[in-house]
Amino acid sequence: MTNMITVVGASNWDTFIYVDKMPRIGETIKGRDLKVSYGGKAANQAVQAALLGSSCTLITKLGDDPSGVNTLKNFKDKNINCEYVSVVSNVPSGCATIIVDKNGDNNIIIIGGSNDLLNEKDIDNAKLQIQNSSLLLCQLEVSLNVTLSSLKVAKESNKCKTMLNLTPINNDPLVIEMLKFVDILIVNEIELIGLYNSNFNNNENNNEKEYNVNQLMEMCDKLIKKFENIENIIVTLGGNGQLLANKDNTKNCHIELKEKVNVVDTSGAGDSFIGSLAHYLVTENKSLKNSIESASKVASISVTRHGTQTSYPKANEIN
């Protein structure tokens, strides 16, 4: 299992509706197109890493409906280890409806379905798999207890590093507990601000306030000092690149995008970035900064195409 990436979380069947503008409350509008794609954050991240050549294991739960059957086939076609992909009866597979406007921005509604049945016993069954992996990758789309259990199991091993994508944002105390078992934390700007405010009793309503790079980096530094296990925080800034904060804050940096692209659909771009990041760290053994730069290039290709996994490039497309 050398250089194995294990991903725990949700798998979805995505329906994309393309519109010129987002509908207002009570408004009926006509869409331009409809497409379907495989999705779910864990599934997306595993697929992107596998497409680049990584050995990936996915721990997730599917329904026995046509969506689940097709999703399982998709994982196998992508050479993902499905030993810990379980199937349940009489429960629909997870699904998401994604509305995309002409600027490529989106709104998303998720139904958990079979994902909500992923439990701590599933993690216990995969304990050796997790502990023998080089990296465990988690998000917050399944039960928080499941995610916490996964991170704890990984840190019982001296081998397995942990990476947590803190989305969808959640202020549950279990999330704070998770941070004790995280090596690399990945957040967007909104998630960083929310996490900072909840940990430092900042009750100011800052949802609309704009922060500069130095202010965001200061938030990262304070969080790293509070949660001593966290080695790095990566803040994704969309078209403005990423921030990388380290325990040694003299190595903090703002990694800007090297080129602009024609954005068609941003759905799943964050997952493309994270799956690629895991690949470059584990399989190609790049430094974290170089891995971020390479992952940004992969994600920038994904936004020029429609869909989530359907937009993800293979290794031979990167150069």
C-alpha positions as a printed Julia matrix, in Angstrom:
319×3 Matrix{Float64}:
   0.0    0.0     0.0
   2.97   2.29   -0.46
   1.92   5.77   -1.62
  -1.76   4.92   -1.32
  -4.38   7.67   -0.92
  -7.54   6.74    0.99
 -10.58   9.0     0.67
 -13.6    8.87    3.0
 -16.88  10.59    2.21
 -19.79  11.1    -0.15
 -20.64   9.96   -3.68
 -23.44  11.66   -5.62
 -25.27  11.61   -8.92
 -25.15  15.22  -10.15
 -27.76  16.92  -12.31
 -26.62  20.21  -13.88
 -29.08  22.86  -15.02
 -27.54  25.69  -17.04
 -29.23  29.12  -16.95
 -28.42  32.68  -17.93
 -29.06  33.94  -14.4
 -30.0   32.45  -11.04
 -33.76  32.44  -10.35
 -35.06  34.64   -7.56
 -37.4   33.27   -4.88
 -40.74  32.44   -6.52
 -39.4   33.03  -10.04
 -39.73  30.5   -12.87
 -37.1   30.74  -15.59
 -36.15  28.71  -18.64
 -32.88  26.82  -18.61
 -30.44  26.51  -21.51
 -29.22  22.94  -21.03
 -29.21  19.91  -18.73
 -26.38  17.46  -18.1
 -25.72  14.64  -15.63
 -22.4   13.67  -14.08
 -20.9   11.69  -11.22
 -20.14  13.77   -8.13
 -19.77  13.97   -4.36
 -16.69  15.56   -2.85
 -14.93  12.36   -1.8
 -15.71  10.67   -5.1
 -14.55  13.71   -7.08
 -11.28  13.98   -5.2
 -10.56  10.26   -5.52
 -11.35  10.27   -9.24
  -9.11  13.26   -9.95
  -6.18  11.7    -8.07
  -6.74   8.38   -9.87
  -6.91  10.07  -13.29
  -3.46  11.53  -12.62
  -2.09   8.1   -11.75
  -2.44   7.72   -7.98
  -3.45   4.5    -6.25
  -6.73   5.43   -4.53
  -9.11   3.64   -2.18
 -12.57   5.11   -1.61
 -14.71   4.49    1.48
 -18.29   5.44    0.66
 -21.83   4.04    0.51
 -24.13   3.7    -2.52
 -27.75   2.73   -3.06
 -28.68  -0.28   -5.21
 -30.53   2.0    -7.66
 -29.32   2.67  -11.23
 -27.35   5.71  -10.03
 -25.48   3.56   -7.53
 -24.82   0.79  -10.05
 -23.45   3.26  -12.59
 -21.4    5.08   -9.97
 -19.72   1.87   -8.83
 -18.88   1.0   -12.44
 -17.42   4.48  -12.88
 -15.11   3.98   -9.87
 -13.9    0.65  -11.21
 -13.35   2.15  -14.67
 -11.14   4.8   -13.03
  -9.06   2.06  -11.32
 -10.19   3.08   -7.82
 -10.03   0.35   -5.19
 -13.7   -0.32   -4.31
 -13.16  -2.9    -1.56
 -14.74  -0.52    0.96
 -17.52   0.85   -1.26
 -20.66  -0.7     0.23
 -24.15  -0.89   -1.28
 -27.44  -0.65    0.66
 -30.97  -1.57   -0.42
 -34.13   0.54   -0.36
 -32.21   3.8     0.01
 -31.48   6.14   -2.91
 -27.91   6.99   -3.77
 -26.81  10.5    -2.9
 -27.67  13.16   -5.46
 -27.14  16.84   -6.12
 -28.85  19.44   -8.28
 -26.46  22.12   -9.49
 -27.64  25.34  -11.14
 -24.92  27.05  -13.19
 -25.26  30.59  -14.56
 -23.62  32.11  -17.63
 -20.63  33.24  -15.56
 -19.91  29.69  -14.43
 -21.05  30.37  -10.84
 -23.32  27.8    -9.19
 -25.84  26.98   -6.47
 -26.03  23.41   -5.19
 -28.68  21.35   -3.35
 -27.52  17.98   -1.96
 -29.57  14.96   -0.84
 -27.46  12.65    1.33
 -29.33   9.38    0.64
 -27.03   6.38    1.09
 -24.17   8.69    2.14
 -26.02   9.33    5.39
 -25.73   5.62    6.25
 -21.93   5.53    6.13
 -21.04   4.73    9.76
 -18.2    4.16   12.19
 -18.35   0.39   11.65
 -17.44   1.02    8.0
 -14.38   2.91    9.2
 -13.45   0.19   11.66
 -13.65  -2.38    8.85
 -11.2   -0.28    6.84
  -8.85   0.47    9.76
  -5.8   -1.29    8.32
  -6.4    0.22    4.91
  -6.4    3.72    6.4
  -3.38   3.17    8.63
  -1.3    1.68    5.82
  -2.04   4.61    3.51
   0.27   7.56    3.01
  -2.62  10.05    3.14
  -6.2   10.09    4.41
  -8.43  12.67    2.76
 -11.74  13.73    4.38
 -14.48  16.35    3.99
 -17.69  17.17    5.93
 -20.39  15.75    3.61
 -20.99  12.57    5.63
 -21.63  12.07    9.36
 -19.23  14.14   11.44
 -18.74  11.15   13.71
 -17.57   9.11   10.72
 -15.11  11.81    9.67
 -13.78  12.2    13.21
 -13.42   8.43   13.57
 -11.49   8.24   10.28
  -9.06  10.95   11.34
  -8.48   9.33   14.74
  -7.81   5.94   13.15
  -5.29   7.5    10.77
  -3.4    9.27   13.55
  -3.06   6.0    15.49
  -0.54   5.2    12.76
   2.79   6.94   12.43
   2.61   6.56    8.67
  -0.66   8.15    7.56
  -0.9   11.92    7.13
  -4.35  13.51    7.3
  -5.91  16.17    5.09
  -9.3   17.74    5.89
 -11.3   19.79    3.41
 -13.46  21.83    5.81
 -16.58  21.93    3.65
 -19.52  22.24    3.82
 -18.78  24.63    6.7
 -20.15  23.45   10.05
 -19.88  24.97   13.54
 -20.55  21.7    15.34
 -18.14  21.08   18.28
 -17.12  17.81   16.59
 -15.43  19.86   13.86
 -13.24  21.54   16.46
 -12.4   18.1    17.87
 -11.39  16.93   14.37
  -8.74  19.63   14.11
  -6.69  17.83   16.77
  -6.11  15.04   14.23
  -5.47  17.07   11.06
  -2.06  17.66    9.45
  -3.17  19.72    6.44
  -6.33  21.83    6.61
  -7.91  23.15    3.4
 -10.48  25.98    3.55
 -11.8   28.72    1.32
 -11.9   32.32    2.53
 -15.42  32.1     3.96
 -14.62  28.86    5.81
 -11.41  30.35    7.23
 -13.21  33.42    8.54
 -16.0   31.31   10.07
 -13.5   28.97   11.74
 -11.45  31.88   13.05
 -14.46  33.72   14.47
 -15.82  30.61   16.21
 -12.45  29.88   17.85
 -11.53  33.37   18.95
 -14.99  34.54   20.08
 -15.2   37.14   17.37
 -18.93  37.79   17.14
 -18.69  40.56   14.57
 -20.78  39.86   11.47
 -17.98  39.66    8.93
 -19.7   37.77    6.11
 -19.58  40.79    3.8
 -16.29  42.24    5.01
 -13.29  41.97    2.74
  -9.92  40.91    4.12
  -6.52  41.32    2.54
  -3.94  38.55    2.22
  -2.03  39.63    5.33
  -5.17  39.54    7.47
  -6.13  36.08    6.22
  -2.59  34.83    6.84
  -2.72  36.18   10.39
  -5.9   34.17   10.98
  -4.12  31.04    9.74
  -1.16  31.65   12.04
  -3.41  31.96   15.09
  -5.31  28.78   14.21
  -2.06  26.83   13.74
  -0.86  28.02   17.14
  -4.14  26.94   18.75
  -4.33  23.54   17.05
  -0.79  22.29   17.44
  -1.2   19.19   15.27
  -2.0   21.27   12.17
   1.17  21.64   10.12
  -0.27  23.61    7.21
  -3.38  25.56    6.26
  -4.19  26.08    2.59
  -6.71  28.82    1.77
  -8.22  28.65   -1.71
  -9.04  32.08   -3.16
 -10.65  31.13   -6.49
  -9.15  33.2    -9.27
  -6.72  34.81   -6.81
  -4.79  31.59   -6.17
  -4.04  30.12   -2.73
  -2.46  31.02    0.58
  -0.09  28.56    2.23
   0.46  28.93    5.97
   3.01  26.78    7.81
   4.02  26.15   11.41
   7.18  28.0    10.48
   5.43  31.18    9.41
   8.57  32.5     7.72
   7.62  30.16    4.84
   4.07  31.5     4.47
   3.29  32.54    0.92
   0.61  33.65   -1.54
   0.63  31.42   -4.61
  -0.93  33.36   -7.46
  -2.36  31.8   -10.61
   0.1   31.95  -13.48
  -2.45  32.23  -16.25
  -6.1   33.15  -16.72
  -8.52  30.77  -18.44
 -11.95  31.01  -20.04
 -14.27  29.84  -17.24
 -17.21  27.71  -18.36
 -18.24  25.91  -15.16
 -16.57  26.07  -11.73
 -18.49  23.05  -10.35
 -16.11  20.57   -8.74
 -13.02  22.7    -9.36
 -12.16  22.73   -5.66
 -12.32  18.93   -5.61
 -10.13  18.76   -8.7
  -7.58  20.94   -6.9
  -7.63  18.82   -3.72
  -7.48  15.47   -5.52
  -4.58  16.77   -7.6
  -2.86  18.15   -4.51
  -3.06  14.72   -2.86
  -1.64  13.12   -6.0
   1.35  15.45   -6.31
   2.14  15.2    -2.6
   1.89  11.42   -2.29
   2.55   9.9    -5.71
   4.99  12.41   -7.16
   6.49  13.39   -3.8
   6.57  17.11   -4.58
   6.9   19.78   -1.9
   3.62  21.24   -0.64
   4.2   24.56   -2.44
   5.04  22.84   -5.74
   2.07  20.49   -5.28
  -0.25  23.47   -4.88
   1.11  25.06   -8.05
   0.66  21.83  -10.03
  -2.82  21.22   -8.6
  -3.85  24.75   -9.57
  -2.93  24.0   -13.15
  -5.12  20.87  -13.14
  -8.08  22.71  -11.59
  -7.72  25.56  -14.08
  -8.28  23.04  -16.88
 -11.39  21.65  -15.19
 -13.18  25.04  -15.14
 -12.91  25.28  -18.93
 -15.23  22.24  -19.26
 -18.76  21.35  -18.2
 -19.6   19.14  -15.21
 -17.63  17.79  -12.28
 -15.76  14.53  -12.95
 -16.45  14.9   -16.67
 -14.29  18.03  -16.6
 -11.29  16.46  -14.86
  -8.12  16.09  -16.93
  -5.96  12.99  -17.13
  -2.2   13.08  -16.63
  -1.49  13.23  -20.38
  -3.65  16.37  -20.73
  -1.77  18.48  -18.18
   1.16  19.47  -20.35
